[in-house]
Amino acid sequence: MSEKPSTTLPATVEKIIKPVMPSEPEKAQISVEGADHLYREIRIENTLTDENGDKVRLKPGAEVAVTIEAEPEATAPKTGGKDQSQSRP
């Protein structure tokens, strides 16, 4: 079985956002290096699972990696820097 096409970008946890309502989850704001300026920050629920299955959370300033992956059929070959999406059915 082949792996999914992917890319991994370095990122840093900028800040932790406390919930307004106690029933809502805490969020981590992450700045992704290499992303366009207006789209650099993402916010995710600040809950991760460690190797023992325990819940952990990110700290401000933590260096993390953001991985984007797709199913092979959701990708197209990149050739010559041109956008191939217009020529695909």
The first five atom37 places (N, CA, C, CB, O) and aatype in JSON, in Angstrom:
{
  "aatype": [12, 15, 6, 11, 14, 15, 16, 16, 10, 14, 0, 16, 19, 6, 11, 9, 9, 11, 14, 19, 12, 14, 15, 6, 14, 6, 11, 0, 5, 9, 15, 19, 6, 7, 0, 3, 8, 10, 18, 1, 6, 9, 1, 9, 6, 2, 16, 10, 16, 3, 6, 2, 7, 3, 11, 19, 1, 10, 11, 14, 7, 0, 6, 19, 0, 19, 16, 9, 6, 0, 6, 14, 6, 0, 16, 0, 14, 11, 16, 7, 7, 11, 3, 5, 15, 5, 15, 1, 14],
  "atom_mask": [
    [1, 1, 1, 1, 1],
    [1, 1, 1, 1, 1],
    [1, 1, 1, 1, 1],
    [1, 1, 1, 1, 1],
    [1, 1, 1, 1, 1],
    [1, 1, 1, 1, 1],
    [1, 1, 1, 1, 1],
    [1, 1, 1, 1, 1],
    [1, 1, 1, 1, 1],
    [1, 1, 1, 1, 1],
    [1, 1, 1, 1, 1],
    [1, 1, 1, 1, 1],
    [1, 1, 1, 1, 1],
    [1, 1, 1, 1, 1],
    [1, 1, 1, 1, 1],
    [1, 1, 1, 1, 1],
    [1, 1, 1, 1, 1],
    [1, 1, 1, 1, 1],
    [1, 1, 1, 1, 1],
    [1, 1, 1, 1, 1],
    [1, 1, 1, 1, 1],
    [1, 1, 1, 1, 1],
    [1, 1, 1, 1, 1],
    [1, 1, 1, 1, 1],
    [1, 1, 1, 1, 1],
    [1, 1, 1, 1, 1],
    [1, 1, 1, 1, 1],
    [1, 1, 1, 1, 1],
    [1, 1, 1, 1, 1],
    [1, 1, 1, 1, 1],
    [1, 1, 1, 1, 1],
    [1, 1, 1, 1, 1],
    [1, 1, 1, 1, 1],
    [1, 1, 1, 0, 1],
    [1, 1, 1, 1, 1],
    [1, 1, 1, 1, 1],
    [1, 1, 1, 1, 1],
    [1, 1, 1, 1, 1],
    [1, 1, 1, 1, 1],
    [1, 1, 1, 1, 1],
    [1, 1, 1, 1, 1],
    [1, 1, 1, 1, 1],
    [1, 1, 1, 1, 1],
    [1, 1, 1, 1, 1],
    [1, 1, 1, 1, 1],
    [1, 1, 1, 1, 1],
    [1, 1, 1, 1, 1],
    [1, 1, 1, 1, 1],
    [1, 1, 1, 1, 1],
    [1, 1, 1, 1, 1],
    [1, 1, 1, 1, 1],
    [1, 1, 1, 1, 1],
    [1, 1, 1, 0, 1],
    [1, 1, 1, 1, 1],
    [1, 1, 1, 1, 1],
    [1, 1, 1, 1, 1],
    [1, 1, 1, 1, 1],
    [1, 1, 1, 1, 1],
    [1, 1, 1, 1, 1],
    [1, 1, 1, 1, 1],
    [1, 1, 1, 0, 1],
    [1, 1, 1, 1, 1],
    [1, 1, 1, 1, 1],
    [1, 1, 1, 1, 1],
    [1, 1, 1, 1, 1],
    [1, 1, 1, 1, 1],
    [1, 1, 1, 1, 1],
    [1, 1, 1, 1, 1],
    [1, 1, 1, 1, 1],
    [1, 1, 1, 1, 1],
    [1, 1, 1, 1, 1],
    [1, 1, 1, 1, 1],
    [1, 1, 1, 1, 1],
    [1, 1, 1, 1, 1],
    [1, 1, 1, 1, 1],
    [1, 1, 1, 1, 1],
    [1, 1, 1, 1, 1],
    [1, 1, 1, 1, 1],
    [1, 1, 1, 1, 1],
    [1, 1, 1, 0, 1],
    [1, 1, 1, 0, 1],
    [1, 1, 1, 1, 1],
    [1, 1, 1, 1, 1],
    [1, 1, 1, 1, 1],
    [1, 1, 1, 1, 1],
    [1, 1, 1, 1, 1],
    [1, 1, 1, 1, 1],
    [1, 1, 1, 1, 1],
    [1, 1, 1, 1, 1]
  ],
  "atom_positions": [
    [[0.85, -1.19, 0.0], [0.0, 0.0, 0.0], [0.89, 1.24, 0.0], [-0.97, 0.0, 1.23], [1.84, 1.32, 0.78]],
    [[0.6, 2.19, -0.87], [1.43, 3.39, -0.97], [0.98, 4.44, 0.05], [1.37, 3.97, -2.39], [-0.17, 4.45, 0.49]],
    [[1.92, 5.31, 0.4], [1.62, 6.39, 1.33], [0.87, 7.51, 0.62], [2.91, 6.92, 1.97], [0.95, 7.65, -0.6]],
    [[0.15, 8.29, 1.41], [-0.56, 9.44, 0.86], [0.45, 10.55, 0.57], [-1.67, 9.94, 1.84], [1.4, 10.73, 1.33]],
    [[0.26, 11.31, -0.52], [1.11, 12.47, -0.77], [0.95, 13.45, 0.39], [0.74, 13.15, -2.13], [-0.16, 13.69, 0.87]],
    [[2.07, 14.03, 0.85], [2.01, 14.93, 2.0], [3.13, 15.95, 1.98], [2.06, 14.14, 3.29], [4.11, 15.81, 1.24]],
    [[2.97, 16.97, 2.8], [4.02, 17.94, 3.06], [3.94, 18.3, 4.54], [3.89, 19.22, 2.14], [2.85, 18.32, 5.11]],
    [[5.07, 18.58, 5.15], [5.13, 18.96, 6.56], [5.83, 20.29, 6.67], [5.84, 17.88, 7.4], [6.92, 20.48, 6.12]],
    [[5.22, 21.23, 7.39], [5.77, 22.56, 7.58], [6.05, 22.81, 9.05], [4.81, 23.63, 7.02], [5.28, 22.38, 9.91]],
    [[7.15, 23.51, 9.35], [7.41, 23.87, 10.75], [6.43, 24.94, 11.21], [8.87, 24.35, 10.93], [5.97, 25.76, 10.41]],
    [[6.12, 24.93, 12.49], [5.17, 25.89, 13.04], [5.49, 26.13, 14.51], [3.71, 25.39, 12.87], [6.23, 25.37, 15.13]],
    [[4.91, 27.19, 15.07], [5.13, 27.55, 16.47], [3.79, 27.9, 17.11], [6.12, 28.74, 16.59], [2.96, 28.58, 16.51]],
    [[3.59, 27.42, 18.34], [2.39, 27.77, 19.08], [2.56, 29.22, 19.55], [2.15, 26.8, 20.3], [3.43, 29.51, 20.37]],
    [[1.72, 30.12, 19.03], [1.81, 31.54, 19.38], [1.18, 31.83, 20.73], [1.15, 32.38, 18.32], [1.76, 32.52, 21.56]],
    [[-0.02, 31.29, 20.94], [-0.7, 31.54, 22.21], [-1.77, 30.5, 22.45], [-1.31, 32.95, 22.23], [-2.2, 29.78, 21.54]],
    [[-2.19, 30.44, 23.71], [-3.28, 29.56, 24.11], [-4.48, 30.45, 24.39], [-2.89, 28.69, 25.37], [-4.38, 31.44, 25.11]],
    [[-5.62, 30.08, 23.81], [-6.83, 30.87, 23.94], [-7.8, 30.14, 24.87], [-7.48, 31.13, 22.54], [-8.29, 29.05, 24.56]],
    [[-8.06, 30.78, 25.99], [-8.99, 30.2, 26.97], [-10.41, 30.33, 26.43], [-8.85, 30.91, 28.35], [-10.73, 31.32, 25.77]],
    [[-11.27, 29.36, 26.71], [-12.64, 29.42, 26.21], [-13.46, 30.48, 26.94], [-13.31, 28.06, 26.37], [-13.24, 30.75, 28.12]],
    [[-14.41, 31.08, 26.22], [-15.33, 32.04, 26.83], [-16.32, 31.29, 27.72], [-16.07, 32.86, 25.75], [-16.63, 31.73, 28.82]],
    [[-16.8, 30.17, 27.22], [-17.74, 29.32, 27.97], [-16.97, 28.1, 28.47], [-18.97, 28.89, 27.07], [-16.2, 27.5, 27.71]],
    [[-17.15, 27.72, 29.72], [-16.44, 26.55, 30.26], [-16.7, 25.26, 29.49], [-16.84, 26.35, 31.7], [-15.87, 24.35, 29.54]],
    [[-17.82, 25.16, 28.8], [-18.14, 23.95, 28.05], [-17.37, 23.86, 26.72], [-19.63, 23.88, 27.78], [-17.35, 22.8, 26.09]],
    [[-16.74, 24.96, 26.3], [-15.98, 24.98, 25.05], [-14.53, 24.6, 25.33], [-16.07, 26.37, 24.38], [-14.03, 24.82, 26.44]],
    [[-13.84, 24.04, 24.33], [-12.44, 23.63, 24.53], [-11.46, 24.8, 24.43], [-12.07, 22.56, 23.52], [-11.73, 25.8, 23.76]],
    [[-10.33, 24.65, 25.1], [-9.22, 25.6, 24.96], [-8.65, 25.44, 23.55], [-8.11, 25.35, 26.06], [-8.66, 24.34, 23.01]],
    [[-8.16, 26.53, 22.96], [-7.6, 26.49, 21.6], [-6.12, 26.87, 21.64], [-8.37, 27.45, 20.67], [-5.69, 27.64, 22.49]],
    [[-5.36, 26.32, 20.71], [-3.97, 26.7, 20.5], [-3.89, 27.42, 19.16], [-3.01, 25.45, 20.54], [-4.33, 26.89, 18.14]],
    [[-3.32, 28.64, 19.16], [-3.11, 29.36, 17.91], [-1.71, 29.06, 17.43], [-3.33, 30.91, 18.09], [-0.74, 29.29, 18.15]],
    [[-1.61, 28.53, 16.22], [-0.34, 28.06, 15.66], [0.01, 28.85, 14.42], [-0.41, 26.56, 15.33], [-0.83, 29.02, 13.53]],
    [[1.24, 29.35, 14.36], [1.73, 30.09, 13.19], [2.54, 29.14, 12.33], [2.58, 31.34, 13.63], [3.54, 28.58, 12.78]],
    [[2.11, 28.95, 11.08], [2.73, 28.0, 10.16], [3.75, 28.73, 9.29], [1.67, 27.3, 9.28], [3.4, 29.63, 8.54]],
    [[5.02, 28.33, 9.39], [6.07, 28.93, 8.56], [5.88, 28.51, 7.11], [7.47, 28.52, 9.07], [5.57, 27.35, 6.83]],
    [[6.08, 29.45, 6.19], [5.95, 29.14, 4.77], [4.56, 29.37, 4.22], [0.0, 0.0, 0.0], [4.36, 29.28, 3.0]],
    [[3.59, 29.66, 5.08], [2.23, 29.95, 4.6], [2.13, 31.43, 4.24], [1.16, 29.58, 5.68], [2.91, 32.25, 4.73]],
    [[1.18, 31.78, 3.38], [0.94, 33.18, 3.05], [0.61, 33.96, 4.31], [-0.2, 33.31, 2.01], [0.01, 33.43, 5.24]],
    [[1.02, 35.22, 4.34], [0.89, 36.05, 5.53], [-0.54, 36.05, 6.11], [1.3, 37.47, 5.21], [-0.71, 35.88, 7.32]],
    [[-1.54, 36.24, 5.27], [-2.92, 36.31, 5.77], [-3.48, 34.96, 6.21], [-3.8, 36.89, 4.71], [-4.54, 34.91, 6.84]],
    [[-2.8, 33.89, 5.88], [-3.3, 32.55, 6.2], [-2.33, 31.77, 7.09], [-3.57, 31.77, 4.92], [-2.38, 30.54, 7.14]],
    [[-1.47, 32.46, 7.76], [-0.4, 31.84, 8.54], [-0.89, 31.17, 9.82], [0.63, 32.88, 8.89], [-0.36, 30.13, 10.21]],
    [[-1.9, 31.76, 10.48], [-2.35, 31.23, 11.76], [-3.51, 30.26, 11.6], [-2.74, 32.36, 12.68], [-4.44, 30.48, 10.82]],
    [[-3.43, 29.18, 12.37], [-4.56, 28.26, 12.48], [-4.85, 28.08, 13.97], [-4.25, 26.88, 11.78], [-3.96, 28.25, 14.8]],
    [[-6.07, 27.74, 14.28], [-6.46, 27.46, 15.66], [-7.05, 26.07, 15.72], [-7.46, 28.52, 16.19], [-7.91, 25.7, 14.93]],
    [[-6.56, 25.32, 16.69], [-7.03, 23.95, 16.88], [-7.37, 23.74, 18.34], [-5.97, 22.92, 16.41], [-6.91, 24.48, 19.21]],
    [[-8.18, 22.73, 18.61], [-8.45, 22.36, 20.0], [-7.13, 21.93, 20.62], [-9.54, 21.22, 20.09], [-6.37, 21.17, 20.02]],
    [[-6.85, 22.42, 21.81], [-5.56, 22.16, 22.45], [-5.59, 20.86, 23.24], [-5.17, 23.33, 23.36], [-5.39, 20.85, 24.46]],
    [[-5.86, 19.77, 22.54], [-5.84, 18.45, 23.15], [-5.11, 17.49, 22.23], [-7.27, 17.94, 23.44], [-5.51, 17.29, 21.08]],
    [[-4.03, 16.91, 22.73], [-3.26, 15.92, 21.99], [-3.2, 14.65, 22.83], [-1.82, 16.44, 21.64], [-3.54, 14.67, 24.01]],
    [[-2.77, 13.57, 22.23], [-2.62, 12.31, 22.94], [-1.17, 11.88, 22.85], [-3.57, 11.21, 22.36], [-0.61, 11.82, 21.75]],
    [[-0.55, 11.57, 24.0], [0.86, 11.15, 23.99], [0.98, 9.66, 23.7], [1.53, 11.48, 25.35], [-0.02, 8.98, 23.45]],
    [[2.22, 9.15, 23.73], [2.48, 7.75, 23.36], [1.84, 6.76, 24.33], [3.96, 7.5, 23.3], [1.68, 5.59, 23.99]],
    [[1.46, 7.22, 25.54], [0.81, 6.35, 26.52], [-0.71, 6.44, 26.46], [1.28, 6.69, 27.92], [-1.41, 5.79, 27.24]],
    [[-1.23, 7.26, 25.54], [-2.67, 7.43, 25.43], [-3.23, 8.49, 26.37], [0.0, 0.0, 0.0], [-4.45, 8.67, 26.45]],
    [[-2.34, 9.21, 27.08], [-2.78, 10.25, 28.0], [-3.0, 11.56, 27.25], [-1.74, 10.46, 29.12], [-2.32, 11.86, 26.27]],
    [[-3.98, 12.35, 27.72], [-4.26, 13.66, 27.13], [-3.21, 14.66, 27.6], [-5.69, 14.15, 27.52], [-2.88, 14.72, 28.79]],
    [[-2.68, 15.45, 26.65], [-1.71, 16.49, 26.94], [-2.11, 17.74, 26.16], [-0.25, 16.04, 26.58], [-2.97, 17.68, 25.28]],
    [[-1.48, 18.89, 26.5], [-1.79, 20.13, 25.79], [-0.51, 20.83, 25.4], [-2.67, 21.05, 26.66], [0.54, 20.63, 26.01]],
    [[-0.6, 21.66, 24.37], [0.55, 22.42, 23.9], [0.79, 23.63, 24.79], [0.35, 22.86, 22.44], [-0.13, 24.16, 25.4]],
    [[2.07, 24.05, 24.86], [2.45, 25.24, 25.61], [2.79, 26.36, 24.63], [3.65, 24.95, 26.55], [3.23, 26.08, 23.51]],
    [[2.59, 27.62, 25.03], [3.01, 28.73, 24.17], [4.5, 28.64, 23.85], [2.69, 30.1, 24.83], [5.31, 28.33, 24.73]],
    [[4.86, 28.91, 22.61], [6.25, 28.85, 22.19], [6.71, 27.48, 21.72], [0.0, 0.0, 0.0], [7.83, 27.35, 21.21]],
    [[5.89, 26.46, 21.88], [6.26, 25.11, 21.46], [6.46, 25.06, 19.95], [5.2, 24.08, 21.9], [5.67, 25.62, 19.2]],
    [[7.52, 24.38, 19.52], [7.74, 24.16, 18.1], [7.04, 22.87, 17.71], [9.27, 24.1, 17.76], [7.23, 21.82, 18.34]],
    [[6.22, 22.96, 16.68], [5.42, 21.82, 16.22], [5.57, 21.67, 14.71], [3.93, 22.0, 16.6], [6.2, 22.5, 14.05]],
    [[5.01, 20.61, 14.17], [5.0, 20.38, 12.73], [3.55, 20.22, 12.29], [5.85, 19.12, 12.33], [2.76, 19.54, 12.94]],
    [[3.21, 20.86, 11.17], [1.87, 20.75, 10.6], [2.0, 19.93, 9.32], [1.22, 22.18, 10.32], [2.73, 20.3, 8.4]],
    [[1.29, 18.81, 9.27], [1.35, 17.93, 8.1], [0.02, 17.97, 7.35], [1.69, 16.48, 8.53], [-1.05, 17.83, 7.94]],
    [[0.12, 18.16, 6.04], [-1.04, 18.13, 5.15], [-0.88, 16.88, 4.29], [-1.16, 19.44, 4.27], [0.16, 16.69, 3.66]],
    [[-1.92, 16.04, 4.26], [-1.86, 14.86, 3.41], [-3.18, 14.7, 2.68], [-1.54, 13.6, 4.22], [-4.22, 15.16, 3.13]],
    [[-3.11, 14.04, 1.53], [-4.29, 13.86, 0.69], [-4.3, 12.45, 0.12], [-4.33, 14.9, -0.46], [-3.26, 11.79, 0.02]],
    [[-5.47, 12.02, -0.25], [-5.59, 10.74, -0.94], [-4.92, 10.9, -2.31], [-7.09, 10.29, -1.08], [-5.0, 11.98, -2.9]],
    [[-4.26, 9.87, -2.84], [-3.59, 9.98, -4.14], [-4.51, 10.46, -5.26], [-3.0, 8.66, -4.51], [-4.08, 11.21, -6.13]],
    [[-5.78, 10.04, -5.23], [-6.7, 10.46, -6.31], [-7.1, 11.93, -6.19], [-7.94, 9.59, -6.3], [-7.73, 12.47, -7.11]],
    [[-6.76, 12.59, -5.09], [-7.07, 14.01, -4.91], [-5.91, 14.91, -5.35], [-7.42, 14.3, -3.45], [-5.94, 16.11, -5.12]],
    [[-4.89, 14.32, -5.98], [-3.72, 15.09, -6.41], [-3.5, 14.93, -7.91], [-2.47, 14.65, -5.64], [-4.02, 14.02, -8.55]],
    [[-2.71, 15.85, -8.46], [-2.35, 15.81, -9.88], [-0.86, 16.09, -9.99], [-3.18, 16.83, -10.71], [-0.3, 16.79, -9.14]],
    [[-0.2, 15.58, -11.03], [1.22, 15.84, -11.2], [1.5, 17.34, -11.35], [1.76, 15.09, -12.42], [0.72, 18.07, -11.98]],
    [[2.59, 17.78, -10.78], [3.0, 19.18, -10.93], [4.11, 19.21, -11.97], [3.48, 19.79, -9.55], [5.16, 18.59, -11.8]],
    [[3.86, 19.94, -13.07], [4.85, 20.02, -14.13], [5.06, 21.47, -14.54], [4.43, 19.18, -15.35], [4.09, 22.19, -14.76]],
    [[6.29, 21.89, -14.63], [6.63, 23.21, -15.15], [6.02, 24.38, -14.41], [0.0, 0.0, 0.0], [5.98, 25.48, -14.96]],
    [[5.54, 24.19, -13.19], [4.98, 25.28, -12.42], [3.61, 25.75, -12.88], [0.0, 0.0, 0.0], [3.07, 26.7, -12.33]],
    [[3.02, 25.08, -13.89], [1.7, 25.47, -14.37], [0.62, 24.74, -13.57], [1.55, 25.17, -15.88], [0.83, 23.63, -13.1]],
    [[-0.51, 25.38, -13.43], [-1.65, 24.79, -12.75], [-2.31, 23.78, -13.7], [-2.67, 25.89, -12.3], [-2.78, 24.15, -14.78]],
    [[-2.33, 22.53, -13.31], [-2.89, 21.47, -14.13], [-4.37, 21.25, -13.88], [-2.14, 20.2, -13.9], [-4.99, 20.44, -14.57]],
    [[-4.96, 21.95, -12.91], [-6.35, 21.7, -12.55], [-7.32, 22.04, -13.68], [-6.7, 22.5, -11.32], [-8.39, 21.43, -13.74]],
    [[-6.99, 22.96, -14.56], [-7.88, 23.34, -15.63], [-7.95, 22.27, -16.72], [-7.44, 24.67, -16.23], [-8.96, 22.15, -17.41]],
    [[-6.89, 21.5, -16.88], [-6.87, 20.51, -17.96], [-7.39, 19.16, -17.56], [-5.49, 20.35, -18.48], [-7.51, 18.27, -18.4]],
    [[-7.72, 18.97, -16.27], [-8.24, 17.69, -15.8], [-9.75, 17.65, -15.86], [-7.77, 17.41, -14.4], [-10.4, 18.64, -15.54]],
    [[-10.31, 16.53, -16.25], [-11.78, 16.42, -16.28], [-12.38, 16.4, -14.9], [-12.2, 15.16, -17.04], [-13.6, 16.31, -14.75]]
  ]
}
